Amino acid sequence: MTYETTFDPAKSEANWRKHGVSLRLAASIDWSEVWSAPGGRRDYGELREVGYAQIEGYLYCTVFTQRGNTFRVISLRRANSREVKRYVEQTEAAHTDA
């Protein structure tokens, strides 16, 4: 399946200033491999998800919305140590259950 990744250029600039990561990097995400869950901090009028993906050997945390095969990236940053630990535990458990 083919996926498209989009983002707001102004949001990418803000993300760069805040996290040191351009949203352009999200084009490297294999969306079929993203581990995600609904993000429930606020109601934005559409479902936002928080996902974790491997990019260039590092784990990244992304906030995104999905519209069909298009993923609109809202935020992208390197995952912190707590998130890496949880990701490893969840993915190992998923492979054990399979």
MOSULJO-V550260 format. One line per field, one symbol per residue. ss: DSSP state (a for helix, b for strand, c for the rest). burial: b if it has 24 or more other C-alpha atoms within 12 Angstrom, else e. A space follows every 10 residues. Layout:
BEGIN
ss->???
burial->???
END
This chain:
BEGIN
ss->cccbbbbcaa aaaaaaaaac ccaaaaaacc aaacbbbbbc cccccccbbb bbbbbccbbb bbbbbbbccb bbbbbbbbcc aaaaaaaaaa aaaaaaac
burial->eeeebbbeee ebeebeeeee bbbbbbbbbe beebbbeeee eeeeeeebbb bbbbbeeebb bbbbbbeeee bbbbbbbbbe eebeeebeee eeeeeeee
END
